[in-house]
Amino acid sequence: MSAVKTRLLERLDDASSPLLQLIDGKKVRQIAETADASTNLPWFGQLMSGPQLFAYLLQVDYWLRSYKVRLV
């Protein structure tokens, strides 16, 4: 399992992650746990595959935490 996928799964397990308010955590987990998802999942106009999607979601989580963004 790739490091980025592992880190994303850890974020999905973290109930305090602000990312969970923006995404369907169950669906993202399903994508991450699918064996082929990390190599051929097209997303965002075919510019991102699985690893890029996972890294993007981790960056959004980091940004939300760093700037203490609160969604109401």
Order of alpha helices (4+ residues) and beta strands (2+ residues): alpha-alpha-alpha-alpha
